[in-house]
Amino acid sequence: MDIEHIGMHLIDEDTDQPRYQFDEEALEELMKSIEEIGLLSPIKVRKTPDGRYKIIYGNRRYKASLMLNKPTIPCIVSTVTDEMEIYLEQIAENLTRQGFSPIEEAEAFHKLMHESKFNSSLKFLSSKLGKPESYIKNKCELLKFGSAVKKMIVSGTEIRKDKLTEDQLLPLKDVAVEFRDALALTAARDALSVPDVKKIAKMFKDKDISDSMKGKLLFKSGPELIETWSVMQSNRAERAKAAAEKAEKALAAQEREEAARAEAARAAEESTRAETARVEAVAAPAERAASVAAPSPAGEGALGAAAPAEAAGRDAAAAQPAAAGASAAAEPAAALAGALQRLLSALPALPAGEAQLAGMARAVQADAAFARDLHVLVQQLEQQLDALKKVQALAAAQ
């Protein structure tokens, strides 16, 4: 690689190159370094048709040498003429140099992807420059901001007053355009940390906050916005807690209601079983009386008819628990109907003749235990009859 010393008066700066921001203080330091130890790295130029040279990279070194009134400067003369190759080389070189700002990078990437003479893809740039696609995308997001914000963007991560880093700006990139730049300027003015900027961005992207309220919030300072965010988060947490407690109470009430219904169904089923047992106990003495009564054709016919009726009663009793589960409201009526059916089935058809009745009376007198059972049966039947009359009267009244 040959190095030529070319007269300063023959060299022109490339106004289309990616880098155009030069820090005056850094330029002064570079000039002093060149004055003391000389220029350590040559600049790179390409020859133009008019016999002059245009800088590919090395503008800062050229400017510093010009300020020192150097007559010549060491150069590498490139023979490349392809505009794409030249521009990519300029970007690649500046990416390794101090002071190449994020906004200059963003504009360079945007130019390569959108100007017709380049029209490059994101994937192509990523492979050519050795940068991840996400890196290039994030840089291009900075172009969403206005010129006042762009002028404040600096390299690095140090938070400084009236300056903005890429990390400070990226959380704001998806905020509505009417709020974006104002918030960025607030972040610069108050030197807000990246976590604080993220909180503010989240608040301004919250759809539960109206645009009119957001407009009023723009008049607040950075610390005031952070305080507002904290209050909103606290209020939201309180509302969420209250809603959770309400839901928990509603669930507990529902569970209690379901338990009460289950208990009511269980109690109704037990009541039905108890009533069935009581009716069966009442019917037992009647069955015993039937066994000692003198048989007659009419009685045999009645007893013959009672057997299928008793079987039907047992079937009804077996079906009773299932019916109780299906409808708790119909259980008392069903229980009463079943009990009456079983009672009627158990009662025999007594003889109508006086002689036969007298014979049954003598049989009762001969058996003291049976006489007591018969007495109890008659009392219970009378009680049941009174209860049924009341039910009948209530039904007629309704």
Secondary structure per residue as TSV (DSSP state, phi and psi in degrees):
chain	resnum	aa	ss	phi	psi
A	1	M	-	360.0	114.2
A	2	D	-	-85.7	141.7
A	3	I	-	-114.3	127.8
A	4	E	E	-115.5	144.8
A	5	H	E	-94.7	112.9
A	6	I	E	-112.1	141.3
A	7	G	E	-61.7	138.4
A	8	M	G	-60.4	-31.4
A	9	H	G	-72.2	-11.4
A	10	L	G	-98.0	-1.0
A	11	I	E	-109.0	135.4
A	12	D	E	-118.0	146.3
A	13	E	-	-76.9	150.4
A	14	D	-	-91.7	108.2
A	15	T	T	-72.0	-12.9
A	16	D	T	-96.9	4.6
A	17	Q	S	-70.8	157.7
A	18	P	S	-62.9	-34.3
A	19	R	-	-94.6	127.2
A	20	Y	-	-137.6	-6.6
A	21	Q	-	-98.1	125.4
A	22	F	-	-129.9	120.7
A	23	D	-	-74.1	124.5
A	24	E	H	-62.1	-40.3
A	25	E	H	-65.1	-44.0
A	26	A	H	-65.5	-35.3
A	27	L	H	-66.1	-37.5
A	28	E	H	-63.7	-42.2
A	29	E	H	-63.7	-41.3
A	30	L	H	-64.0	-40.4
A	31	M	H	-61.4	-42.5
A	32	K	H	-65.2	-38.3
A	33	S	H	-64.6	-42.6
A	34	I	H	-65.7	-38.0
A	35	E	H	-66.1	-34.5
A	36	E	H	-84.7	-45.6
A	37	I	H	-120.6	0.0
A	38	G	-	87.7	175.5
A	39	L	-	-85.8	117.1
A	40	L	-	-82.2	-31.3
A	41	S	S	-121.7	132.7
A	42	P	-	-73.2	160.3
A	43	I	E	-90.5	165.4
A	44	K	E	-115.4	133.3
A	45	V	E	-132.5	166.8
A	46	R	E	-131.9	149.3
A	47	K	E	-82.4	141.0
A	48	T	-	-105.6	162.4
A	49	P	T	-58.9	-25.4
A	50	D	T	-87.5	10.6
A	51	G	S	87.2	1.4
A	52	R	-	-96.5	-176.1
A	53	Y	E	-128.4	143.8
A	54	K	E	-120.5	136.8
A	55	I	E	-71.1	132.4
A	56	I	E	-90.1	-51.2
A	57	Y	E	-149.8	157.8
A	58	G	-	111.4	23.7
A	59	N	H	-60.2	-40.4
A	60	R	H	-63.9	-42.2
A	61	R	H	-66.2	-37.0
A	62	Y	H	-64.6	-45.2
A	63	K	H	-63.5	-44.1
A	64	A	H	-63.6	-41.3
A	65	S	H	-65.9	-36.7
A	66	L	H	-64.6	-38.9
A	67	M	H	-66.0	-26.3
A	68	L	T	-90.4	2.8
A	69	N	T	60.2	36.6
A	70	K	-	-69.3	133.5
A	71	P	S	-73.6	-33.4
A	72	T	E	-135.3	169.8
A	73	I	E	-146.3	139.7
A	74	P	E	-68.9	133.5
A	75	C	E	-134.3	150.3
A	76	I	E	-104.0	121.7
A	77	V	E	-94.1	117.9
A	78	S	E	-90.8	145.8
A	79	T	-	-101.0	2.1
A	80	V	-	-70.0	135.0
A	81	T	-	-118.8	-12.6
A	82	D	-	-70.5	124.3
A	83	E	H	-61.9	-39.3
A	84	M	H	-61.9	-47.9
A	85	E	H	-62.3	-40.7
A	86	I	H	-64.4	-44.8
A	87	Y	H	-68.0	-40.7
A	88	L	H	-62.7	-37.8
A	89	E	H	-65.9	-38.9
A	90	Q	H	-64.0	-42.6
A	91	I	H	-64.7	-48.8
A	92	A	H	-58.6	-40.3
A	93	E	H	-66.6	-43.9
A	94	N	H	-70.3	-27.7
A	95	L	H	-64.0	-23.0
A	96	T	T	-91.6	-6.1
A	97	R	S	-100.7	151.1
A	98	Q	T	-72.8	141.0
A	99	G	T	94.1	-2.4
A	100	F	-	-75.8	106.7
A	101	S	-	-74.7	155.2
A	102	P	H	-58.1	-35.7
A	103	I	H	-71.5	-32.5
A	104	E	H	-66.3	-40.4
A	105	E	H	-60.8	-47.5
A	106	A	H	-59.0	-45.8
A	107	E	H	-65.5	-35.9
A	108	A	H	-66.7	-45.6
A	109	F	H	-62.5	-42.8
A	110	H	H	-62.5	-40.4
A	111	K	H	-62.3	-44.5
A	112	L	H	-65.5	-32.0
A	113	M	H	-88.5	-19.1
A	114	H	H	-121.2	-21.0
A	115	E	S	-77.6	139.6
A	116	S	T	-62.0	-30.9
A	117	K	T	-74.4	-14.3
A	118	F	T	-111.9	-61.7
A	119	N	-	49.1	50.6
A	120	S	-	-88.5	158.2
A	121	S	-	-94.2	161.9
A	122	L	H	-62.2	-40.8
A	123	K	H	-64.0	-40.0
A	124	F	H	-64.2	-45.0
A	125	L	H	-62.9	-41.4
A	126	S	H	-59.8	-43.3
A	127	S	H	-71.7	-36.6
A	128	K	H	-72.0	-39.4
A	129	L	H	-96.7	-8.2
A	130	G	T	70.5	30.5
A	131	K	-	-118.3	143.3
A	132	P	-	-61.9	150.9
A	133	E	H	-59.2	-36.7
A	134	S	H	-63.3	-34.7
A	135	Y	H	-61.8	-46.2
A	136	I	H	-67.6	-41.4
A	137	K	H	-60.4	-46.4
A	138	N	H	-62.7	-37.6
A	139	K	H	-64.6	-41.4
A	140	C	H	-67.6	-24.5
A	141	E	H	-63.1	-25.5
A	142	L	G	-65.7	-21.1
A	143	L	G	-73.4	-7.4
A	144	K	G	-69.2	-22.6
A	145	F	S	-85.3	158.5
A	146	G	-	-74.7	171.8
A	147	S	H	-63.0	-35.4
A	148	A	H	-62.7	-37.0
A	149	V	H	-74.9	-42.3
A	150	K	H	-58.0	-36.1
A	151	K	T	-65.4	-21.8
A	152	M	T	-90.4	-9.4
A	153	I	B	-73.8	128.7
A	154	V	-	-128.4	164.2
A	155	S	S	-77.3	164.8
A	156	G	S	88.8	-174.2
A	157	T	S	-120.6	-0.6
A	158	E	-	-70.5	130.4
A	159	I	-	-84.9	121.0
A	160	R	-	-131.2	149.4
A	161	K	T	-64.4	136.6
A	162	D	T	64.4	19.6
A	163	K	-	-130.7	157.6
A	164	L	B	-133.3	133.0
A	165	T	-	-95.4	164.7
A	166	E	H	-60.6	-39.1
A	167	D	H	-64.9	-31.4
A	168	Q	H	-71.2	-35.1
A	169	L	H	-83.7	-36.3
A	170	L	G	-58.2	-35.9
A	171	P	G	-61.6	-21.6
A	172	L	G	-93.1	-3.6
A	173	K	T	-63.9	-28.4
A	174	D	T	-100.7	6.1
A	175	V	S	-72.7	148.2
A	176	A	-	-53.1	142.7
A	177	V	H	-59.1	-30.2
A	178	E	H	-71.9	-14.2
A	179	F	H	-112.7	-20.0
A	180	R	H	-57.7	-57.1
A	181	D	H	-66.6	-38.4
A	182	A	H	-62.2	-40.5
A	183	L	H	-68.6	-36.8
A	184	A	H	-63.1	-42.5
A	185	L	H	-66.0	-36.2
A	186	T	H	-64.7	-42.0
A	187	A	H	-61.2	-38.3
A	188	A	H	-70.4	-45.7
A	189	R	H	-62.1	-41.1
A	190	D	T	-100.2	8.1
A	191	A	T	48.5	54.0
A	192	L	-	-73.3	142.3
A	193	S	-	-71.1	163.1
A	194	V	H	-61.8	-44.4
A	195	P	H	-59.7	-37.0
A	196	D	H	-67.7	-39.3
A	197	V	H	-63.4	-38.3
A	198	K	H	-63.5	-39.2
A	199	K	H	-63.6	-45.3
A	200	I	H	-64.4	-42.0
A	201	A	H	-61.3	-42.3
A	202	K	H	-62.1	-39.6
A	203	M	H	-65.3	-40.4
A	204	F	H	-79.7	-10.7
A	205	K	T	-97.8	-1.7
A	206	D	-	-72.1	118.6
A	207	K	T	-73.3	-15.3
A	208	D	T	-77.6	-12.7
A	209	I	S	-100.2	126.8
A	210	S	-	-69.6	157.3
A	211	D	H	-64.2	-33.8
A	212	S	H	-65.5	-39.7
A	213	M	H	-65.8	-40.9
A	214	K	H	-62.5	-38.0
A	215	G	H	-61.3	-38.8
A	216	K	H	-69.0	-33.6
A	217	L	H	-66.7	-23.7
A	218	L	T	-62.1	-21.3
A	219	F	T	-80.9	-7.2
A	220	K	S	-84.0	155.9
A	221	S	-	-79.1	172.9
A	222	G	H	-58.4	-52.9
A	223	P	H	-58.7	-37.0
A	224	E	H	-66.5	-37.4
A	225	L	H	-65.0	-39.5
A	226	I	H	-64.9	-39.9
A	227	E	H	-63.5	-42.7
A	228	T	H	-61.2	-43.4
A	229	W	H	-59.5	-42.9
A	230	S	H	-63.8	-42.4
A	231	V	H	-63.4	-44.3
A	232	M	H	-62.5	-41.4
A	233	Q	H	-64.8	-40.1
A	234	S	H	-64.1	-44.8
A	235	N	H	-63.1	-40.5
A	236	R	H	-65.3	-39.0
A	237	A	H	-65.3	-39.3
A	238	E	H	-64.6	-42.9
A	239	R	H	-63.8	-41.0
A	240	A	H	-64.1	-39.2
A	241	K	H	-65.1	-45.2
A	242	A	H	-61.9	-41.6
A	243	A	H	-64.3	-39.4
A	244	A	H	-65.8	-41.2
A	245	E	H	-64.6	-41.4
A	246	K	H	-62.1	-44.3
A	247	A	H	-63.7	-38.1
A	248	E	H	-65.4	-42.3
A	249	K	H	-64.8	-41.1
A	250	A	H	-62.5	-40.6
A	251	L	H	-65.0	-41.9
A	252	A	H	-63.6	-41.2
A	253	A	H	-63.0	-41.0
A	254	Q	H	-63.4	-41.8
A	255	E	H	-64.8	-39.7
A	256	R	H	-64.3	-40.2
A	257	E	H	-64.2	-42.5
A	258	E	H	-65.5	-38.2
A	259	A	H	-65.5	-39.1
A	260	A	H	-64.3	-42.2
A	261	R	H	-63.2	-41.0
A	262	A	H	-64.5	-40.9
A	263	E	H	-65.1	-40.6
A	264	A	H	-62.8	-41.8
A	265	A	H	-64.7	-40.6
A	266	R	H	-64.9	-42.5
A	267	A	H	-64.0	-41.0
A	268	A	H	-63.5	-39.3
A	269	E	H	-65.9	-41.8
A	270	E	H	-64.6	-39.5
A	271	S	H	-62.4	-40.8
A	272	T	H	-63.3	-42.7
A	273	R	H	-64.3	-41.6
A	274	A	H	-63.8	-41.6
A	275	E	H	-64.8	-40.4
A	276	T	H	-61.9	-44.3
A	277	A	H	-63.1	-40.5
A	278	R	H	-64.5	-43.4
A	279	V	H	-64.5	-40.0
A	280	E	H	-64.7	-36.6
A	281	A	H	-65.3	-37.6
A	282	V	H	-67.3	-36.6
A	283	A	H	-75.4	-21.3
A	284	A	H	-60.1	-47.3
A	285	P	H	-61.3	-34.4
A	286	A	H	-64.5	-38.7
A	287	E	H	-64.6	-37.5
A	288	R	H	-66.5	-39.4
A	289	A	H	-62.9	-36.4
A	290	A	H	-64.1	-29.8
A	291	S	H	-73.2	-24.7
A	292	V	H	-98.7	-10.9
A	293	A	S	-70.2	147.6
A	294	A	-	-68.6	131.5
A	295	P	-	-72.1	152.6
A	296	S	-	-145.6	162.2
A	297	P	H	-56.7	-43.1
A	298	A	H	-65.1	-39.9
A	299	G	H	-65.3	-42.7
A	300	E	H	-60.3	-39.3
A	301	G	H	-64.0	-40.0
A	302	A	H	-67.8	-42.0
A	303	L	H	-67.1	-37.2
A	304	G	H	-62.1	-36.9
A	305	A	H	-75.1	-23.3
A	306	A	H	-72.3	-29.0
A	307	A	H	-62.1	-51.2
A	308	P	H	-63.4	-31.9
A	309	A	H	-66.1	-38.7
A	310	E	H	-65.8	-39.7
A	311	A	H	-62.1	-40.9
A	312	A	H	-62.9	-35.9
A	313	G	H	-63.7	-42.6
A	314	R	H	-63.1	-39.5
A	315	D	H	-61.9	-41.0
A	316	A	H	-64.7	-38.3
A	317	A	H	-65.3	-38.2
A	318	A	H	-67.1	-34.3
A	319	A	H	-80.1	-12.0
A	320	Q	H	-60.3	-45.7
A	321	P	H	-60.1	-38.4
A	322	A	H	-65.1	-40.6
A	323	A	H	-65.0	-35.6
A	324	A	H	-63.1	-37.8
A	325	G	H	-69.3	-30.6
A	326	A	H	-74.4	-38.5
A	327	S	-	-152.1	104.2
A	328	A	G	-64.8	-29.7
A	329	A	G	-69.2	-29.9
A	330	A	G	-91.5	-2.1
A	331	E	H	-62.0	-47.8
A	332	P	H	-58.0	-44.4
A	333	A	H	-64.3	-43.2
A	334	A	H	-64.2	-41.4
A	335	A	H	-62.2	-43.7
A	336	L	H	-63.8	-43.2
A	337	A	H	-62.7	-43.6
A	338	G	H	-63.9	-42.6
A	339	A	H	-63.1	-43.4
A	340	L	H	-62.9	-40.3
A	341	Q	H	-63.6	-42.9
A	342	R	H	-67.0	-38.5
A	343	L	H	-63.8	-45.5
A	344	L	H	-64.3	-36.5
A	345	S	H	-66.5	-34.8
A	346	A	H	-77.3	-27.5
A	347	L	S	-75.1	126.1
A	348	P	-	-79.8	164.1
A	349	A	-	-83.1	109.4
A	350	L	-	-76.3	150.3
A	351	P	-	-69.1	149.6
A	352	A	-	-95.6	-17.0
A	353	G	S	-74.5	147.4
A	354	E	H	-64.4	-40.9
A	355	A	H	-64.3	-40.9
A	356	Q	H	-67.8	-41.7
A	357	L	H	-62.6	-39.1
A	358	A	H	-64.3	-37.3
A	359	G	H	-64.8	-40.8
A	360	M	H	-64.7	-36.9
A	361	A	H	-64.2	-40.9
A	362	R	H	-64.4	-37.0
A	363	A	H	-65.0	-36.4
A	364	V	H	-67.9	-41.4
A	365	Q	H	-65.1	-32.0
A	366	A	H	-73.0	-16.9
A	367	D	-	-123.8	99.7
A	368	A	H	-62.8	-40.6
A	369	A	H	-64.4	-42.2
A	370	F	H	-64.9	-36.8
A	371	A	H	-61.3	-42.0
A	372	R	H	-63.2	-44.1
A	373	D	H	-61.2	-39.6
A	374	L	H	-66.0	-39.4
A	375	H	H	-61.8	-45.3
A	376	V	H	-62.2	-42.0
A	377	L	H	-60.5	-45.1
A	378	V	H	-62.7	-42.6
A	379	Q	H	-61.2	-45.7
A	380	Q	H	-65.2	-38.6
A	381	L	H	-65.2	-38.6
A	382	E	H	-62.8	-42.2
A	383	Q	H	-62.7	-43.7
A	384	Q	H	-63.3	-39.0
A	385	L	H	-64.3	-41.5
A	386	D	H	-61.5	-43.5
A	387	A	H	-64.1	-40.8
A	388	L	H	-67.4	-34.6
A	389	K	H	-64.5	-38.2
A	390	K	H	-64.9	-43.8
A	391	V	H	-60.2	-42.0
A	392	Q	H	-64.7	-40.9
A	393	A	H	-66.6	-41.4
A	394	L	H	-65.2	-39.9
A	395	A	H	-65.0	-40.2
A	396	A	H	-67.6	-34.7
A	397	A	H	-68.9	-34.0
A	398	Q	-	-79.9	360.0
